[in-house]
């Protein structure tokens, strides 16, 4: 099983370059970074985990800039977002960022996509909360047009793009309906999410990894009914606090990669956590 990590990198934590070198040197599979552009002070949306929102949410580094630094000092380490808040981005700009990072890293990028939880943050980006999932779906379709080998126009409910020359292209070739880098969709289990995964993703990025024994068979059924290759589905539990029993359970479900959580801390504390995770490699 491949073990990757995620961390809230901020202006107060270990740096992306230092962490990336340590991860590659120790044999970890990848580095996934979350995204929050800002956290409005006048926020009414409750923190999903309960209690006060942790300090790091308002100090998060831009994941694409940080992963670009990580790519520059490594050769094998996987690089990913967990997650990109796709509805909050201009899709033409995002398509360029994603393709550039994937190109410069030699195809090491995983685009983890999600729809967020902070209503106020999304509203400042002009996102109507009730339509954010359909908006995200539409923006992925637009990016797919820009990533296509030949110029393709796209006109959707929320925007469009003319047939265009847009390079670089993502390294990975199209597979089924998916165009672009490895793409995983985050979110809670349910028919709507699973339909979107089957339509435009390579798999699922379930936060915390709970309840997979019940939900994974439903996703696999939806995947097969959508005509996707059963062997191609990827499920990557995310932000996991690992134990030997938990990882053995995931392995029994056929899961091949797990993303474990690191503390949003300075170098000494992060390296101590990596020492503790070493037993799982």
Secondary structure, 3 states (H helix, E strand, C coil): CEEEEEECCECCCCCHHHHHHHHHHHCCCEEEECCCCCCCCCCCCCCCCCCCCCHHHHHECCHHHHHHHHHHCCCCCEEEECCEEHHHCCHHHHHHHHHHHHHHCCCCEEEEEECCCCHHHHHHCCCCHHHHHHHHHHHHHHHHHHHCCCCCCEECCCCEECCCCCCCCCCCCCECCECCCEEEEECCCCHHHHHHHHHHCCEEECECCCCHHHHHHHHHHHHHHCCCCHHHCEEEEEEECCCHHHHHHHHHCCCCEEEEECCCCCHHHHHHHHHHHHHHC
